[in-house]
Amino acid sequence: SLDYFGSENQAFGFDGNSQRIVVPASPAFEVRTNITIAAWLKRQQVGVLSPIVCKDDNQPNGSSHFEFTVQTNDALSFIYWAPGWVKSESSTKIADTLWHHVAASFDGQAVSLYIDGVPAGVVPQTIPMLPGNEPLQIGEAQASGFIYLNGQMDEVQIYNRGLSDYEVRQVYAVDSGRPYSSVGRAVRIDHLYLRVGTNYQLQLSHDLNTWANFGLPFTATSSLQSQFVDAESSGVYFRLIVP
């Protein structure tokens, strides 16, 4: 199948009937907390249950550990057995058949869901998962009645900890080839009447009483020099001294 970049035979295709990828059971997947699952997903149809990565034994009345899916309401979902199903669902939905990067992160305090690197919902969850000896099923969900993915999937990744918002955004940026720019509060400081050849030190204060060095000293090369600094909080004061 074509992948996100349109490359031939670089993604896995699933027919929605019986196709799935099975990863044998392993102690590495017997987690109670601290897991992140990420993948690129392209569904063939909206409004249908679309399994991404699930952990079950693919048997009638069998056991399941967790399921990462897109629900029939097109919301991203991560559910796990505690015992009893603990469900988390995104507020943002995937209501199209385009490629999307999806991720679910559980750190023992909350389940965070992401679509294209952007947080799509955070649900507080502190109940740990009940581990089981089931294999991983990619493109199949058992607890919902043996449902199979109709679509394509690529770059399935599983981490042994709950990734942060920033880390999920990094994964998406690297995989998609799209750079990310963060916006800070930039301040331009113009230094006037400097003496060429003299060393200066910029200092910062929040109360005009206590001052701390900000950055490294510099040597003036002209009587007027400007620099940009990142001032994330308000009420910041600067001064220039000769050390």
BAFI-3210 file (N, C-alpha, C; in Angstrom, 3 decimals, decimal comma, padded with zeros to 6 digits):
// residues 243
n [1|2|3|4|5|6|7|8|9|10|11|12|13|14|15|16|17|18|19|20|21|22|23|24|25|26|27|28|29|30|31|32|33|34|35|36|37|38|39|40|41|42|43|44|45|46|47|48|49|50|51|52|53|54|55|56|57|58|59|60|61|62|63|64|65|66|67|68|69|70|71|72|73|74|75|76|77|78|79|80|81|82|83|84|85|86|87|88|89|90|91|92|93|94|95|96|97|98|99|100|101|102|103|104|105|106|107|108|109|110|111|112|113|114|115|116|117|118|119|120|121|122|123|124|125|126|127|128|129|130|131|132|133|134|135|136|137|138|139|140|141|142|143|144|145|146|147|148|149|150|151|152|153|154|155|156|157|158|159|160|161|162|163|164|165|166|167|168|169|170|171|172|173|174|175|176|177|178|179|180|181|182|183|184|185|186|187|188|189|190|191|192|193|194|195|196|197|198|199|200|201|202|203|204|205|206|207|208|209|210|211|212|213|214|215|216|217|218|219|220|221|222|223|224|225|226|227|228|229|230|231|232|233|234|235|236|237|238|239|240|241|242|243]
n.u [000,840|000,312|002,233|002,240|003,736|003,233|004,702|005,234|004,289|005,037|003,505|001,204|-001,589|-005,020|-007,850|-010,280|-011,657|-010,302|-007,625|-004,678|-001,905|000,154|001,891|003,936|003,238|004,901|006,958|007,693|005,513|003,763|002,433|001,495|001,228|002,537|002,987|003,125|001,513|001,873|001,061|000,732|-002,253|-004,756|-007,977|-010,501|-013,102|-015,357|-017,024|-017,031|-015,873|-012,466|-009,784|-006,541|-004,013|-004,149|-004,270|-004,818|-006,108|-007,374|-009,505|-012,737|-014,649|-012,305|-009,354|-008,455|-006,173|-005,551|-006,970|-006,477|-008,096|-010,131|-013,259|-016,776|-017,927|-015,973|-014,050|-010,874|-009,715|-008,709|-008,756|-008,638|-008,224|-009,016|-009,462|-012,541|-013,588|-011,729|-012,160|-011,001|-011,463|-011,055|-011,643|-011,463|-012,125|-011,657|-012,754|-012,502|-010,941|-008,195|-004,577|-003,422|-001,515|-001,604|-001,814|-001,578|-001,070|-000,180|000,500|000,074|-001,236|-002,891|-004,617|-003,554|-004,479|-003,681|-003,754|-002,206|000,047|-001,028|-002,552|-005,498|-007,231|-007,411|-007,671|-008,108|-006,749|-006,063|-006,121|-004,367|-003,476|-004,492|-002,237|-001,802|-001,212|-001,390|-000,974|000,125|-002,149|-002,277|-004,346|-006,688|-009,477|-010,635|-012,371|-014,491|-015,821|-014,332|-013,326|-012,001|-009,492|-010,232|-008,336|-005,217|-001,997|000,941|004,321|004,124|004,560|005,721|006,192|007,911|007,023|005,044|004,805|005,469|003,579|005,270|007,144|005,574|004,807|007,312|007,819|005,805|006,584|009,096|008,435|006,601|007,975|007,518|008,470|008,488|007,668|008,147|006,678|008,019|008,473|009,983|012,446|013,923|016,928|018,502|021,701|023,235|025,804|028,128|031,478|033,913|035,623|035,401|034,411|031,191|028,398|025,240|022,487|019,754|016,653|013,859|012,773|014,138|015,955|017,481|019,935|020,950|023,366|022,823|023,142|026,317|029,275|030,098|032,104|032,193|031,809|031,038|029,569|026,873|024,865|022,678|020,564|018,653|016,565|015,040|012,236|010,186|008,391|006,406|007,301|010,106|013,355|016,206|019,733|022,892|026,211|029,667|031,754]
n.v [-001,201|002,359|004,697|007,410|009,330|008,702|006,644|003,545|000,283|000,618|000,692|-001,070|-002,867|-003,475|-005,544|-005,447|-007,744|-010,200|-009,808|-009,224|-008,338|-010,264|-010,128|-012,081|-013,025|-011,374|-010,747|-008,087|-006,667|-006,867|-004,785|-002,527|000,168|003,099|003,307|003,967|004,173|004,533|005,399|005,588|006,115|005,288|005,280|003,498|004,113|006,203|006,418|003,802|001,117|001,055|-000,821|-000,355|-000,950|-003,740|-005,860|-009,031|-012,455|-013,359|-015,185|-016,788|-015,504|-014,909|-013,489|-010,061|-007,322|-004,577|-002,059|-000,071|002,087|003,553|004,763|004,114|006,594|008,103|009,009|008,897|006,182|004,623|001,766|-000,341|-003,390|-003,840|-005,357|-005,067|-002,785|000,090|003,151|005,591|008,477|010,532|014,074|015,346|014,418|012,002|012,526|011,767|010,214|010,395|010,234|010,024|010,785|009,007|008,649|007,174|007,698|006,496|007,148|006,285|008,181|009,559|009,147|010,150|011,377|011,729|013,448|013,798|014,880|016,710|017,381|015,589|014,982|014,451|012,176|011,643|008,831|006,489|003,875|000,882|-001,195|-004,606|-007,055|-009,408|-012,508|-012,191|-012,014|-009,279|-007,627|-006,230|-004,181|-005,481|-006,095|-007,628|-007,526|-006,125|-007,794|-009,276|-007,411|-006,049|-003,991|-001,810|-000,477|001,375|001,130|002,333|002,611|001,692|002,104|001,327|002,384|002,087|003,764|006,582|008,974|012,510|015,530|017,112|015,224|013,463|015,222|015,639|013,069|012,951|015,143|014,316|011,906|012,833|014,703|017,345|020,418|021,890|024,881|026,678|029,330|031,944|034,541|037,066|039,520|042,511|044,008|047,047|048,197|051,142|053,636|052,199|051,243|050,544|047,471|046,990|044,768|043,495|042,626|041,199|041,461|040,117|040,764|040,305|041,886|044,210|044,356|042,048|040,742|038,744|037,138|037,020|034,992|034,925|036,965|039,707|041,262|044,570|045,575|047,741|051,026|050,796|048,101|045,341|042,791|039,773|038,366|035,698|036,129|034,700|035,314|037,972|041,231|041,386|042,625|044,242|044,923|046,380|045,730|046,421|043,875]
n.w [000,000|-000,478|001,367|003,839|002,482|-000,096|-001,173|-002,795|-001,629|001,059|003,292|005,451|004,310|005,105|004,850|006,184|006,754|007,632|007,865|009,693|011,817|013,801|016,789|018,720|022,161|024,848|027,709|027,725|026,963|029,024|030,655|033,302|033,798|032,156|029,110|025,618|022,540|019,111|015,731|012,135|010,437|008,072|007,251|005,409|005,555|007,313|010,526|011,377|013,469|014,009|014,451|015,851|017,432|019,446|022,347|022,647|022,761|020,503|020,543|020,883|023,528|024,811|026,392|027,015|027,021|026,387|024,182|021,383|019,432|016,750|017,357|016,558|016,515|015,478|017,214|018,847|020,804|023,866|025,658|028,568|030,495|033,920|036,595|034,609|032,163|031,455|030,080|027,784|025,815|022,917|022,507|020,132|016,754|014,074|011,214|008,501|005,607|005,402|005,772|009,118|012,014|014,935|018,494|021,756|025,153|028,312|031,612|034,154|035,570|033,858|030,722|027,652|024,508|021,051|017,920|014,940|016,236|017,967|021,103|021,773|023,722|027,238|029,800|033,160|034,689|037,037|037,758|037,509|034,665|034,165|033,715|030,999|029,192|026,443|022,835|020,695|018,592|015,535|013,835|014,524|016,713|019,589|021,864|020,997|019,362|017,361|015,280|012,315|010,809|008,154|005,976|005,893|007,492|009,136|010,365|013,127|016,544|019,811|023,085|026,228|028,217|029,321|026,954|026,795|025,925|024,353|023,469|021,943|019,950|018,804|017,735|015,804|014,172|013,213|011,865|009,963|008,553|008,882|010,116|013,423|015,007|017,906|019,801|021,538|024,024|022,756|023,331|022,306|023,042|023,078|023,260|024,071|023,487|024,005|024,919|022,693|022,659|025,325|027,964|028,706|030,816|030,725|032,917|034,871|036,547|038,770|040,651|040,912|042,927|043,459|041,395|038,612|036,565|033,055|030,490|028,670|029,191|026,931|024,390|023,414|020,094|018,730|019,239|019,441|020,032|019,531|020,916|021,061|023,496|025,352|027,092|029,117|031,112|032,571|033,968|034,003|034,309|032,873|032,931|032,108|032,909|033,721|034,180]
ca.u [000,000|001,012|002,354|001,888|004,449|002,867|005,649|004,596|004,674|005,695|002,538|000,445|-002,991|-005,911|-009,077|-011,480|-012,318|-009,571|-006,199|-004,114|-000,512|000,239|003,206|003,832|003,235|006,229|006,923|007,884|004,203|002,923|002,533|000,380|001,187|003,697|003,020|002,666|001,350|001,736|001,005|000,075|-003,489|-005,629|-009,169|-011,229|-014,482|-015,589|-018,222|-016,912|-014,831|-011,205|-008,729|-005,172|-003,196|-004,850|-003,564|-005,809|-005,717|-008,116|-010,301|-014,089|-014,686|-010,918|-008,932|-007,898|-005,372|-005,908|-007,348|-006,301|-008,957|-011,007|-014,601|-017,779|-018,205|-014,756|-013,145|-009,771|-010,061|-007,805|-009,419|-007,851|-008,884|-008,417|-010,533|-013,530|-013,001|-011,485|-012,179|-010,649|-011,841|-010,639|-012,695|-011,300|-012,471|-011,050|-013,948|-012,133|-010,198|-006,828|-003,554|-003,269|-000,661|-002,407|-001,027|-002,190|-000,028|-000,676|001,620|-000,372|-002,028|-003,879|-004,467|-003,534|-004,674|-003,121|-004,001|-001,244|000,938|-001,755|-003,389|-006,901|-008,014|-006,708|-008,631|-007,438|-006,910|-005,016|-006,237|-003,424|-003,970|-004,251|-001,458|-002,193|-000,203|-001,910|-000,123|-000,336|-002,886|-002,271|-005,444|-007,797|-009,977|-011,430|-013,405|-015,634|-016,432|-013,483|-013,426|-010,738|-009,300|-010,335|-007,526|-003,765|-001,289|002,395|005,148|003,579|005,605|005,299|007,212|007,706|006,694|004,102|005,484|004,879|003,049|006,399|007,762|004,675|004,920|008,577|007,647|005,006|007,365|010,131|007,815|005,880|008,857|007,054|009,126|007,611|008,249|007,487|006,676|008,357|008,345|011,299|012,648|015,143|017,570|019,467|022,736|023,723|026,974|029,112|032,880|034,456|036,700|035,090|033,573|029,938|027,597|023,810|021,921|018,294|016,044|012,396|012,303|015,047|016,840|018,394|020,309|021,702|023,909|021,968|024,019|027,744|029,773|030,473|032,982|031,559|032,509|030,587|028,930|025,470|024,672|021,354|020,460|017,324|016,541|013,756|011,674|008,919|007,470|006,341|007,978|011,527|014,155|017,562|020,708|024,201|027,276|031,029|032,161]
ca.v [000,000|003,630|005,246|008,819|010,122|008,242|005,629|002,255|-000,878|001,057|000,650|-002,316|-002,745|-004,409|-005,614|-005,323|-009,053|-011,130|-009,507|-008,634|-008,682|-010,801|-010,100|-013,048|-012,525|-011,139|-010,029|-006,656|-006,049|-007,103|-003,523|-002,067|001,591|003,517|002,804|004,852|003,515|005,523|004,805|006,323|005,393|005,797|004,433|003,499|004,518|006,809|005,918|002,373|000,797|000,821|-001,236|000,041|-001,953|-004,332|-006,990|-010,050|-013,785|-013,648|-016,389|-016,517|-015,382|-014,890|-012,405|-008,869|-006,485|-003,201|-001,827|001,288|002,058|004,674|004,278|004,369|008,036|008,673|009,468|008,008|005,544|003,655|001,095|-001,449|-004,234|-003,442|-005,813|-004,101|-001,936|001,505|003,728|007,003|008,821|011,880|015,045|015,612|013,232|011,792|012,370|011,702|009,001|010,802|009,756|010,765|010,200|008,850|008,151|007,077|007,641|006,248|007,271|005,915|009,278|009,965|008,689|011,288|010,960|012,717|013,322|014,622|015,545|017,687|016,740|015,465|014,648|013,910|011,606|011,129|007,399|006,044|002,429|000,209|-002,279|-005,969|-007,686|-010,722|-013,131|-012,221|-011,394|-008,017|-007,741|-004,969|-004,183|-006,342|-005,870|-008,788|-007,216|-005,554|-008,828|-009,614|-006,378|-005,899|-002,693|-001,628|000,703|001,196|001,523|002,408|003,142|001,368|002,219|001,135|002,833|001,527|004,847|007,539|010,123|013,817|016,228|017,540|014,062|012,986|016,196|015,347|011,855|013,327|016,026|013,518|010,958|013,517|015,600|018,712|021,053|022,549|026,100|027,160|030,788|032,442|035,988|037,605|040,926|043,069|044,977|047,889|048,742|052,382|054,311|051,228|051,548|049,450|046,721|046,765|043,605|043,805|041,479|041,463|040,871|040,047|040,854|040,304|042,811|045,357|044,276|040,924|040,627|037,540|037,184|036,428|034,715|035,087|038,321|039,943|042,413|045,496|045,798|049,046|051,788|050,367|046,674|044,824|041,341|039,261|037,419|035,025|036,485|033,969|035,849|039,432|041,786|041,095|043,826|043,966|045,994|046,024|046,162|046,069|042,937]
ca.w [000,000|-000,440|002,710|003,999|001,489|-001,422|-001,632|-003,030|-000,820|002,278|004,386|005,521|003,955|005,796|004,043|007,000|006,912|008,502|007,863|010,901|012,083|015,161|017,441|019,823|023,535|025,404|028,992|027,499|026,767|030,207|031,383|034,144|033,459|031,381|027,737|024,546|021,241|018,043|014,388|011,052|010,128|007,003|007,181|004,145|005,798|008,618|011,193|011,674|014,428|013,303|015,380|015,531|018,121|020,585|022,955|022,988|022,286|019,275|020,766|021,408|024,991|025,270|027,272|026,390|027,908|026,028|022,793|020,864|018,258|016,436|017,611|015,512|016,489|014,901|018,274|019,195|022,077|024,485|026,776|029,110|031,484|035,189|035,714|034,197|031,138|031,745|028,744|027,553|024,446|022,526|022,206|018,698|015,977|012,756|010,369|007,088|005,237|005,105|006,699|010,374|013,044|016,158|019,623|023,082|026,164|029,667|032,548|035,490|036,105|032,856|029,346|026,738|023,126|020,135|016,488|014,203|017,161|018,779|022,125|021,368|024,903|028,401|030,739|034,355|034,947|037,959|037,960|036,615|033,820|034,621|032,640|030,501|028,344|025,083|021,809|020,130|017,339|014,797|012,877|014,980|018,069|020,003|022,846|020,281|018,522|016,222|014,260|011,611|010,181|006,717|005,716|005,871|008,701|008,938|011,463|014,454|017,559|021,197|024,028|027,565|029,156|028,785|026,376|027,070|024,744|023,536|022,841|020,881|018,861|018,150|016,932|014,634|013,306|012,555|010,943|008,886|007,837|009,071|011,267|014,399|015,562|019,114|019,900|022,860|024,162|022,424|023,660|021,743|023,922|022,392|024,144|023,478|024,046|024,493|024,640|021,889|023,300|026,742|028,261|029,384|031,255|030,866|034,130|034,912|037,876|038,809|041,682|040,909|044,086|043,258|039,991|038,254|035,205|032,034|029,356|028,846|028,913|025,543|024,155|022,486|018,833|018,249|020,308|019,493|019,770|019,894|021,079|021,386|024,608|025,536|028,404|029,152|032,112|032,637|035,133|033,944|034,103|032,434|033,033|031,579|033,813|033,371|035,243]
c.u [000,872|001,080|001,982|002,520|004,123|003,814|004,964|005,172|005,435|004,757|001,808|-001,019|-003,816|-007,275|-010,365|-012,197|-011,583|-008,089|-005,781|-002,652|-000,426|001,688|003,115|003,896|004,659|006,088|007,078|006,557|003,272|002,974|001,293|000,150|002,358|003,793|002,546|002,617|001,134|001,737|000,464|-001,102|-004,251|-006,797|-009,822|-012,644|-014,579|-016,850|-018,211|-015,795|-013,565|-010,111|-007,359|-004,220|-003,964|-004,023|-004,608|-005,402|-006,506|-008,895|-011,698|-014,073|-013,276|-010,619|-008,341|-007,175|-005,693|-006,276|-007,189|-007,016|-009,484|-012,424|-015,567|-018,182|-016,995|-013,818|-012,060|-010,023|-008,944|-008,532|-008,530|-008,646|-008,219|-008,488|-011,693|-012,874|-012,910|-011,298|-011,813|-010,889|-011,452|-011,854|-012,647|-011,548|-011,745|-012,184|-013,599|-011,349|-008,771|-005,857|-003,504|-002,290|-001,470|-001,523|-001,875|-001,068|-000,663|000,512|001,248|-001,200|-003,144|-003,578|-004,579|-003,608|-004,257|-003,511|-003,084|-000,398|000,286|-002,596|-004,860|-007,799|-007,145|-007,753|-007,883|-007,770|-005,751|-005,078|-005,277|-004,103|-003,666|-003,515|-002,024|-001,143|-000,661|-000,889|-000,669|-001,028|-002,900|-003,351|-006,610|-008,183|-010,899|-012,605|-014,650|-016,264|-015,663|-013,700|-012,045|-010,684|-009,499|-009,590|-006,048|-003,162|000,212|003,040|004,523|004,733|005,001|006,458|006,877|007,524|005,673|004,834|004,736|004,307|004,186|007,012|006,884|004,742|006,227|008,461|006,882|005,832|008,421|009,521|007,171|006,785|008,445|007,735|008,096|008,340|007,450|007,639|006,966|008,140|009,729|011,343|013,957|015,673|018,622|020,426|023,345|024,967|027,971|030,521|033,485|035,645|036,462|034,187|032,342|029,220|026,138|023,297|020,397|017,820|014,526|011,858|013,147|015,969|017,907|018,647|021,132|022,196|022,988|022,830|025,479|028,146|030,107|031,340|032,352|032,424|032,078|029,890|027,450|025,389|023,300|021,419|019,028|017,447|015,134|013,266|010,288|007,918|007,492|007,066|009,447|012,270|015,578|018,445|022,034|025,263|028,627|031,534|033,539]
c.v [001,247|004,146|006,729|009,698|009,706|007,206|004,267|001,182|-000,501|001,100|-000,695|-002,037|-003,818|-004,365|-005,491|-006,628|-009,966|-010,788|-008,786|-009,016|-009,095|-010,748|-011,021|-012,388|-012,419|-010,430|-008,517|-005,930|-006,241|-005,882|-003,270|-000,570|001,848|002,821|003,911|004,044|004,607|004,818|005,824|005,482|006,089|004,830|004,538|004,033|005,150|006,207|004,434|002,179|000,398|000,464|-000,770|-001,000|-002,431|-005,493|-007,983|-011,380|-014,240|-014,963|-016,003|-016,540|-015,372|-013,678|-011,255|-008,038|-005,010|-003,126|-000,341|001,327|003,451|004,133|004,625|005,841|008,830|009,285|008,426|007,459|004,615|003,070|-000,043|-002,154|-004,054|-004,431|-004,812|-003,164|-000,484|002,191|005,207|007,310|010,262|012,771|015,450|014,318|013,197|011,489|012,435|010,422|009,347|010,143|010,650|010,020|010,173|008,266|008,139|006,887|007,477|006,243|006,899|006,988|009,697|009,275|009,926|010,771|012,087|012,393|014,310|015,476|016,534|016,956|016,761|015,097|014,059|013,446|011,088|009,650|006,963|004,552|001,728|-000,875|-003,618|-006,717|-009,052|-011,223|-013,208|-011,627|-010,029|-008,283|-006,357|-005,054|-005,074|-005,986|-007,009|-008,412|-006,638|-006,551|-009,152|-008,651|-006,181|-004,539|-002,769|-000,333|000,356|001,695|001,480|002,917|002,917|001,358|002,046|001,502|002,302|002,602|005,768|008,759|011,414|014,417|016,588|016,360|013,492|013,922|015,987|014,125|012,181|014,165|015,249|012,601|011,644|014,401|017,050|019,320|021,706|023,752|026,514|028,672|031,191|033,950|036,596|039,107|041,390|044,146|045,735|048,489|049,962|052,897|053,323|051,694|050,330|048,814|046,434|045,554|044,045|042,507|041,910|040,747|040,994|040,124|040,826|041,341|044,080|045,400|043,200|040,756|039,367|037,687|036,447|036,237|034,972|036,545|038,467|041,191|043,303|045,692|047,103|049,747|051,447|048,901|046,256|043,318|040,982|038,252|036,864|035,316|035,884|034,542|037,370|039,909|041,446|042,376|043,424|045,185|045,475|046,570|045,823|045,153|043,244]
c.w [000,000|000,989|002,708|002,928|000,058|-001,998|-001,717|-002,109|000,452|003,479|004,337|005,185|004,636|005,110|004,847|007,247|007,882|008,605|009,134|010,975|013,538|015,640|018,656|021,194|024,060|026,742|028,824|027,351|027,962|031,120|032,230|033,951|032,535|030,023|026,793|023,261|020,202|016,699|013,402|010,589|009,000|006,861|005,802|004,301|007,182|009,229|011,483|012,688|013,677|014,297|014,911|016,126|019,341|021,115|023,440|022,379|021,060|019,386|021,252|022,935|025,587|026,118|026,455|027,446|027,644|024,551|022,466|019,517|017,909|016,541|016,466|015,446|015,998|015,932|018,507|020,596|022,547|025,686|027,266|030,203|032,828|036,381|035,606|033,206|031,604|030,397|028,750|026,084|024,144|022,304|020,734|017,928|014,636|011,780|008,896|006,842|004,803|006,081|007,936|011,279|014,334|017,256|020,881|024,086|027,541|030,609|033,976|036,165|035,146|031,534|028,455|025,305|022,199|018,694|015,787|015,129|018,100|019,833|021,719|022,532|025,993|029,397|031,965|034,583|035,836|038,245|037,010|035,785|034,473|033,514|032,248|029,534|026,889|024,098|021,406|018,793|016,685|013,723|013,246|016,397|018,442|020,893|022,196|019,315|017,265|015,068|013,634|010,899|008,680|006,386|005,669|007,186|008,436|010,222|012,835|015,464|018,948|022,110|025,420|028,630|028,498|028,258|026,715|025,783|023,794|022,791|021,727|019,680|018,096|017,244|015,659|013,660|012,533|011,506|009,741|008,042|007,949|010,291|012,177|014,965|016,794|019,194|021,340|022,906|023,968|022,728|023,022|022,683|023,106|023,412|023,445|024,205|024,670|024,130|023,929|022,610|024,765|026,898|029,064|029,764|031,409|032,115|034,111|036,354|037,736|039,811|041,798|042,130|043,903|041,764|039,771|036,820|034,239|030,785|029,698|028,615|027,427|025,469|023,100|021,248|018,170|019,398|020,463|019,127|020,271|020,061|021,441|022,518|024,737|026,944|028,508|030,146|032,084|033,887|035,175|033,595|033,723|032,700|032,498|032,511|033,205|034,475|035,804]
res [s|l|d|y|f|g|s|e|n|q|a|f|g|f|d|g|n|s|q|r|i|v|v|p|a|s|p|a|f|e|v|r|t|n|i|t|i|a|a|w|l|k|r|q|q|v|g|v|l|s|p|i|v|c|k|d|d|n|q|p|n|g|s|s|h|f|e|f|t|v|q|t|n|d|a|l|s|f|i|y|w|a|p|g|w|v|k|s|e|s|s|t|k|i|a|d|t|l|w|h|h|v|a|a|s|f|d|g|q|a|v|s|l|y|i|d|g|v|p|a|g|v|v|p|q|t|i|p|m|l|p|g|n|e|p|l|q|i|g|e|a|q|a|s|g|f|i|y|l|n|g|q|m|d|e|v|q|i|y|n|r|g|l|s|d|y|e|v|r|q|v|y|a|v|d|s|g|r|p|y|s|s|v|g|r|a|v|r|i|d|h|l|y|l|r|v|g|t|n|y|q|l|q|l|s|h|d|l|n|t|w|a|n|f|g|l|p|f|t|a|t|s|s|l|q|s|q|f|v|d|a|e|s|s|g|v|y|f|r|l|i|v|p]
***
